[in-house]
Amino acid sequence: MTVIRLPLDASDPHQRRRLERLYGALFSVRRALRRQAEARCRAYAAAHRERRARGPQAVRQRLGLSRSAFERAAYAHLDRSRHLADHVTKALVMHTADAVWEATARHLFPDRTGHRAGSPRRGSWWTFQTIPGRARSHTTPHKWETFRLVGTLAGHVGHYPSPALAAVVLDAGRLRPGESVLAQPGHLRAPAVPRSGSWWDHRGALALVFPGGSASRGDALILPVRLPSGVSSWAHTAHHLEDPELWHKVDLVRRRDPGAPGGWRYEAHLLVLQPPYWSPATVRRRGDAALLDRRAGVDLNVSHVVVVSVDRALTGVRATTIVADHRPGVMRAALRARRRARALDRSRRASNAAQYRLSRAQERRASRRERAGLSVVQASLPRGPRVSDASSIPRQAFRHDSLSRRYQEVRGRGAVAGAAQARTGRDRARRLGAEVVATHGASLIVEETDCRPWARRWGRGVGALGPGRLRAAIRAEAWAVSQLGSATGVLGASTRTTALSQHRLCGRRVAKRLSERTHHCPGCGLEGDRDRVAALLAAFVTLSDPADPGTARVDYSEARRALACLEGLQAALTESSAAPPGRRPRRRDGRAQAGARRRRAARRTAGPAPQTTPDERPTAGDRAAGDHAGAFAVRAGPDPGPLFGQDLWSYA
């Protein structure tokens, strides 16, 4: 199964108002259900004596903590609030109740790791984005109860034909690069109802249709679909939309966009009963990667990722270092985020001046005017702290503040920028993961580390590379390649049982400080980068149970044989692929930025920090020198310059 996103055109004011009322009605139902779920979870937590006496299941049954109980509560809200029947159906209310129950079940029942989610909250209007639909029936003809996608791909192309094409073309192989398949106007018009009165007879342009509630007195909600018209994405579009019999379910999703009419951009997420589309280039790349008989080790770090692989015959070694530079992209995005935060704070203070005190400078100015006998000037923008009680609790909750249109617009821009940055990071991670698997094969061993302490330690500096996201991309690509051959995919190895950074290739264990970035063995004479040596050792890790990282052990006999057989090993482990130091940041007037500010930014984002994974235990020398988690040290080793270099991946 595959889910594709189809942009919807909500430029028609009448259809957009109906859409907003639909979201408003379902949000009121969801808020009421979440309020009930929150109260029932508190009652369940307080009834500990009854749980011991009668059992947890009996208490949950009495309190109504079940899927059927939430569905009955949703039906009761629909029956009591008769205006809801004008906008929503019973199926939409039922699926909303199921979504609330799933969030409540994650709080009541632990997962496989023993963790439970937090208590359900009521949520905000701005976080309510998805309206789940009901799947169509493939046994009963003409049965699609909630949102339905009508029309055909051929009808859409025929309705919006490209003037550059002489005929309707659905096969992407017949198109030349740069051609446009469709010629869709800026504002799409909703298709008319067929003469038969049934949307099942519609064979024209694609559109999303929702008939409305059971007591709806208006027309059906009709939103035209806008398809990508470029030839580069047409093969993907035609693969999923060519056969309407495979369309299974449609969910309605909205996203913040200040540039769109109404401030929201709407999409239809279509679930298609068909495997995903892979381009011919991707199929060839994965087929070639499946033929690689190599084993690789991955050393994951905050600032860079090192991958080293050897072939089965121990005749060649390949090394890859992925380094991210946070200054060009992440720092500019952080600067824009800080400016938006200041603009939001000024707007909130101006709209709620009575909830803030004056700053010290404003109080001194008011005192001077009072002593001089001048009239008191009421500050329109108080810059002091929030008006609070003795316990430092604001007298008025922030959710009760009045917010201006400008505030909503700036906040929407921040949401759009954050989504775009996350999408860019995911695309980059997928691209790098594909390149790593294509070079080193799909049999990889990665250190099983937790990335959450890195985020607490380095803050937004972790986002420059996204090690967890990159590891997930490599794992997904390796799994796809392993389905074509005998590769093992990505397996995790515990650092406690392997201690890769504390061992040498010959098997000797020598404790190294975290600041020692160069590996040197006087016994075998091997010298190289610490992370590359650790990645090479990871390539020789064996697991008695692939599902348990704690069973990982290093096969040092095979590693010693590789030390004697591999040619060019020394060069592969010592060659530096770090980027040169970046240019000194400039101010708006063109002058160089002050050094003190640069040092503060480096300490806050941990730019040149040489810290390794938190799973490595510091030695006695580290504790004596203060070089431990939380300290700031200067990088030592063969790779001078900042760890956050340019966005690159290089092969040796």
N, C-alpha and C positions, 0 to 999 in steps of 0.2 A: 504494500500500500504506500501511497505517496500523497503528501499534502502540498498543494501549490497555492500561491497567493494571486488573486485576481483583483486589481484595483477597480473600485466602483466610482462612478461619476455622480456626486451628490450636489451638483451645481443648481438643480431645479429647487427653488425655495419651498414649493409645496411638498415635494418628496423629502426634502431635508427636514422640514418641521415634523413630518410623520415619523421619520427616523429618530429624531431627538425625543419625541414622545414615547416611542418604543423603548429607547434606552432608559428614559426616566421612569417608566412603569416597571421595568424589570429591576432597576436599581432599588426602587422602593421595596419590592418583594425580597430582594437579596438582603437589604439592610435589616428588614424585619426578621428574616430567618437567621441571620448572623447574630442579631441581638438575642434571639431565643437560644441559639447554640452556645453563646457565651454564658448566659445565665444557667443553662443546664450543665455545662461543664463545671462551673463553680459549685453547683449543688452536688454534682457527682464527686468532686474532690473533697467536699465537706462531709459526705456520708461514709467516712471510713469505717465506722463501727457497723453500719448496715452492710457494707461490702464484706466484712469478715463474717457476719452472721448469715446472710442470705446468699452471698456470692455477687461478683461484679455484674454478671449478665442480668440478674434479676433487678439490680439497681438501675442499670441502663434501660431496661424495659419499662420500669416505673417512671423514669424521667423522660422517656421519649428520645433516647439517644440511639436511633436506628435510621436506616434509609427510608423505610416506609413511614415512620413517624414524621420525618421532615417533609416528605411528599404530601402527607395529609395536612400538615400545617400550611404548606404552600397553597393547597387547594382551598383551605379555609380562608386564607387572605384573599384569594381570588373571588370567592363567593361573597365575602363581607364588603370588599371594595369593588362596587359594581363598575366604576369607571375603568378599572383595569381590563375588563372584557372588551373594551373598545380598541385596545392596542395589542394585547398579548393573548396567546392561546394557552390551553391547558398543557400542551406538550412543552412549550417554552418554560412555563412555571415549574414543571416536573424536572426538567434538566437543570434549572437553576437550583432547585432543592438538592439534586444529586451532587452538584458542585460544592454546595455548602456542607453536605455530609462528608464528602471526601476530605475536605480540610479539617473537619471535626474528627474524622477517623484517624488522621495522621497525628492528632494530639492525644487521642485515647490509646492507640495501640502503637507500640514501638516497631521500628523496622528491623531488618536483619542484623544491623549493628547495635541494636538496643537503644537507639535515639528516638525521641519523640519531638514532634513539632510543637510550636507554641500554641497557646489558647487562641481560638478564632476571634478575630476582631471585626468590627462593623465595616471597616474599609471606607475609602473616600470615593467621591464621585469621579475624581480624576484618575483613579486606578481601576475603575470599572471599564474594561475594554472589550471583553469577549462575551458574546451571546451564543451559547451552544445550540445547535440545531439537532433535529432528529434525522436519522438515516432513512433513506428511501427504502421501500419494500421492493425486493427483486423477485418475489413470488406473486404478489398481487399487482396487477398492472395499474398504472396511473395512481400511484399512492406515494405522495411526498408531502408530509403533513406540515412542515414548517417552511424553512427557506428552500427554494428550488432554483436551479439554474436551467433556464430555458434557452432555446436556440441551438444552433449548430456552428461549428467552426467554418464550414463552407459558406453558410449563410452570412456569417459575420464578415468574411472576406468579400463576399459578393455585395454586401451592403456598403462597405467602405473600401472599394477597390483602389489600388494604387495606380495613378495615371502612367507610371513608368512601365507597368506590366501589361502586356496585351491581353492576357487571360488570367483566370483565377489559378494561382499556384499554391498548392499545399505541401509539396515536397521541397524540403530545404535544399536538397542536392541540386535542384534545377535553378537555384538562385545564385547570382553573382555577388561577391562581397561589395558591401555598400548600398545594395538595393533595399528599398523599403517595401514591405509586403502590403501594408495598410496605409490609408490616408484618412485618419480619424480627426475630426475637428476638435477645437478646444473645448467645446461643450457638446456632449453627446445627448441626443434626444431619446427619451424612453420609447421603446417600440409599442405599437398599438396592439390592443387585444385582437386576436384572430377573429375572423367573421363567425367561426363556429362557437365562440365564447369560451373555448378551452385553450389553455396555454400549452397543452400537449400537442396541439397542431401547429405551434409556432416553429418555423424553420429559418427564421431570419437572424438578426444580430443577437449576440449573447446578452442576457440580462438576468438580474436577480429579482425574483418575485416572491412577495410575502402577502398572502391574502388578508391578513389582519386578524383581529380577535373575533370571538364568536358573536359579539354584539356590535361589530364594526359597521358603521353606516357610510363609510367613505369607500373610495376606490382602493384597489390593491397597491401595495408599495412596490414600485418598479424602479430599479436602479440599473442603468446600462453599465456594461462591463467594458473596460478599456484594456485592450491587449497590447503587449509590446510589438512594435512594428518592424524592428530591426531584424535583419537576416541572421544575426549571431544568436538570438534567442528564439528564433522561429521553430527550430527543430525540437527544442524543449517544449514549446507551447503545443505544437501539433502532436507530439507524442502523448500528451495527457488529455487533450480535448478532442481528438479526432473521433472517438467512439463515445457517444453519450450514454450508452448502456453501462459503462464502467464508472460513471459518476455516482458516488455513494452518499456523501454527506456534505453539508455546507454550514460553516460557522461564520457569524458576522463579527468582524473585528474593527475597532477604530483606534487611531493613533493621533497623538497631538501633532498639529501642524498649523502654526499661526497663518501661513500663507494660503491655506485651503478655506473655502467658504464655510463659515460656522466654526472655524478653529480646529476641526477634526478631519482626518482623512480616513475613509472607510475602505475596507477590503473584505473580500469573500474568500475564506480558506476552504478550498475544495479538496475533499478526500477522494482519491481516485484508486480504484481497485486494480492497480497496475504497478509493476516495479518501477523504480526511478529511472530517469533517462541518463545515460552516460554518452558523452560525445565520443566519436571515433578516436580522437587523440587520447582521451582518458583510457579507453579500452586498450589501445596499443601500449600506453605507458604501464598500465597495471599488468598486462601480459608479459612485457619485458621484465618487470620487477619480480614476477612470480618465477621466472627462470633463473634468477640470481641465487646462487648457492653460497650465501654469506650469512654470518652471524655478527650482530652488532650490539654494542653497549652504549647507553645514553646516560650522560652525567648532566643532571638538571640543576640549574642554579638560578639565582635571581636575575643576574645581569646577562648571562649567556648560557647556551646549551651546546654541549659537545657530544658528537656522535663519532665513534670509531668502530670500524668493521674489518673483519678478516674473512677470507674465503675458507672453504673447508680444507683445501690442500695446503693452507698456510704459505701461500706464495705472494700475496699482496695485501696491503693495508691501505684503508682509506679513512680520512679524518675530515670532519665537518664541524665548523664552529659557527654558531648563529649568535650574533651580537646585535643588540638593539640600542639605538641612540634615542633617549627620551627628550633631548633638548629641542629638536626641530618640531616635532609633532605634539608630544605630550605636554611640554611646557607651554606651548602656545594655547593649547586647549585648556590647560589649567588657568592660564592668565585670563582667557575669555570667561571661564566659569567664575573666577573671582570677581570680575567686573559685573557679571550678571547678578551675583550674590549681593554686591553692594547696591546695584540698582534696585533689586527687590527689597532690600532693607530700607532704602530711602523711600520707596513707594509705600511700604507698609507703615513707616513712621509718619509720613505725610497724611495718610488716610486715617490713622488712629493716633492723633497727636495727644489725646487725653490719656493714653495708656503708657506714655513714656515721660520720664523726667528730663529736665534740662541738664546739659553737660556742665562741667565746672566753668568752662569759658563762657557759656551762655549765662550761667548764674552770676559770674563776676560782671558781665556786661549789664545785666539787669540791675545789679547793686549799684554800679556807677551811675546809671541813668536815674535811679531812685535818689541817690545822694545829690545829684545835680538838679533835682527837681523836674526832670523830664518825665514825659508819659512813658508808661511801661509798654514795650513792644512785645506783642504775643508772638512767640517763636512758632513758625509754621512747620519747622522740621526739628523737633527736639532730638538731641543727639545723646541723651543720657540713657541710663538703664531702664528696664521695664518696671512699671509700677508693680510692686510686690508686697506681700505681707511680711511678718517677722520671720517666717520660714523660707523666704526667698521664692515663694510660689506666686506666679503672676495672678493678679486679681481677676483678670479676664483671660480666658483661654485663647490661644492663638487661632483656634478654629472659628471663634466668634468675631474675629476682626473683619472689617469691611475692606475688600480688595478692589482696586481700580481695574479698568480694562487694560491699562498699560502693564500692570502687575501680571495679569493673566497672559498677556502676549509675551512678556519676557520669560515667564516660567515655561510657556510652551516652546519657545526657542531653545531653552536649556534642555528640555526633554528631547527635542529633535536632534540637537547636537550630540547628546549622550547616546542616543540610538544609532546615529551615524558613526560615531567613534567605535562603539561596540561592534557594529557590522563590519567596519574596516579591519578591526582586530581579528575577527573570526575569518574573514577572507584571507588575510595575510597568513594566519596560522594554518589554514587549509592548504594554501599554496606551498608554504615551507614544509608541511608534513608530507605532501606529495613528492617534493623534491628529495627529502630525506629517504623515503621508502624507495624511490626510484634509483637512488644511488647505493644504498646499503642493504636493500632487501627488506623482507617483511618478518624476519626473525630477530627481534630486538629484546634486550633486557634493560629495564629502566629502574632507577632507584625509587623505591616506594616511599616517597616523602609527602608530607602534608604542607600544602602551600599557604594555609591560613596563617601560620606564624610569620611568614614572610610579609604578608600584607600588614600585619600589626607592627612589624619591625621597620619596613621600608616605606610603607604608605603607598602613594601613587607611583613611586619609582618602579614598583612591580608591574604596573600597567604598561611600561615601555616595551617589555618583552612578552608578558603574559605567559609565564612558564606552564601554569596549569592548563591554559587553553591550548598551548602548543603541544603539550603531552597528549591531550585528548584528541587533537587533530592527527597526530602521528599514530595513535592507537586506532582511530577509525580507518585511516588509510591502510594501515597494516592488516587490519581485519578484512577489509575488502580484497586485498591482494592475497591473503591466506586462503580465501575461498577458491582461488584458481589453482593452487598448488599445495605443496606440503609444508609451507612455512607455519611457524608457531604463533605468529602475531606478536603482540607486545606483552611480555610477562614482567611482573614486579618482583624486585628483590629487596629484602629488608637490609637496611644499612647496619643494623646491630649484629647480624650474623655474617655479613661479608666485610664490613669496614674497608671499603674499597680505597678510600683516600689515605688510609694508614698502612696499606700493604704495598709491597713492591712486586714487580712482575715475576721475580724469582721465588716469591713466597715469604720473604722475610717481612716481619712487621716492625715498623719503626714509627713511633709516635711523632707526628709533626704538628707544629702550631698552626693555627688557622691563617696566620699571616704568611706562612711559607707556601708560596705558590709554585715552587720548582721542586720537582722530584729528582733526587740524585741517589743512586745506589752504588756504593763503593765496591760491592761484591760482584755484581754483573756489569757494572759500568754504564748502565742505562741512565740517561738524563732526559727529562722532558717536562712538559707542563703537567701540573698536578691533576687537573681535570681530565686531560687527555689520557693520562695513565690510568686514572680511575675508570674512564669509559672503556679503555682497552681491557681492563680486568673484568668489567661487567660482561664483555663478550664471551668470557669463559666461565660464566656462572651457570651452574646446573641446579635444577629444582626437582626434588623428589615428588612434590605435589605442586603442579603448576598453579593451582588455585590458592596456595598458601605461600605468601612471600617469606614467611619465617623459615621455610625449608631450603632457602637458597644457600648454596655453598660455592666457593670458587675452586675450580679445577686447576690447581697450581702446576700439576704435571704437564697439562696441555699448554698452560701459559709459558712454562719454561721451554717447552719444545718450540713454541712460536717465537720465543726470544732468540733461539738459535737458528731458526729457519727463515724468518722474515727478513727480507732486504729492504732497506729504506725505512726501517722502523724508527731509528733515531731521528731522521729528518721529519717524519710524520708527527712525532710527538713533540718536537721542539719548534716547528715552524709556527710563527705568530700570524694569526688571522684577525687580530684586533684592529679596529679602524684607527686612523690617526686622530689626534686631539681635535675637537671641533673649534670653530672660530669663537672668539670671545664675544659674548652677547652684546648687542648694541642697543642704545636707547633710541627713542623716537627722533631726537635731534642729531643722531649719527655718532655721538661720542660713545666711548667705551663705558660699559657699566662698572659701577664701583666694585672693588674687590670684596669688601665686607658683605655686600649683598649677595655676591656669588657664593661666599663661604656659607652664609646662612641657608641659601637654597640648596647647596650640596649637602649640608647636614640634615636638612629637612627631608630631602628626597633620597639621601644616601647614594648620590651619584657615583663617586669613586670608591665606595666602600668595598673591601675585598672579602666580605664575609661569605662563607660557603653555606651549605645546607644546615638548618638548625639541628638535624639529627646527629651531627658530628659532635662528640663530647670534647670540650676543651681540655688540654693537658695542663699539668701543673705549671709549666712555663707560661701558658696562655693566661692562667689566672693570676700569676705573679705580675705579668706585664700589663694586665688589664685588657687584653685582646680577647674579648668574649662577646657574646650576644649583647648588644647594647652599646658597645664601644665603637669608636670611629678611628680607623687606622689607615695608613698609607699602603697602597698596594706594593707588594714585593714580588719579583719574579721576572721571567724573560719577556713579558708583554708589558712594556711601559705604556703610560697614558691611561685615560679613563676607561673603565669597564664598559660604560655605555657608549659604544662607538656608533658608526653609521649602521643603518638597516642593511645588512648584507648576509649572505651565506657563501662561504668559499670552501673549496675542496683542495685537499693536498694528497 
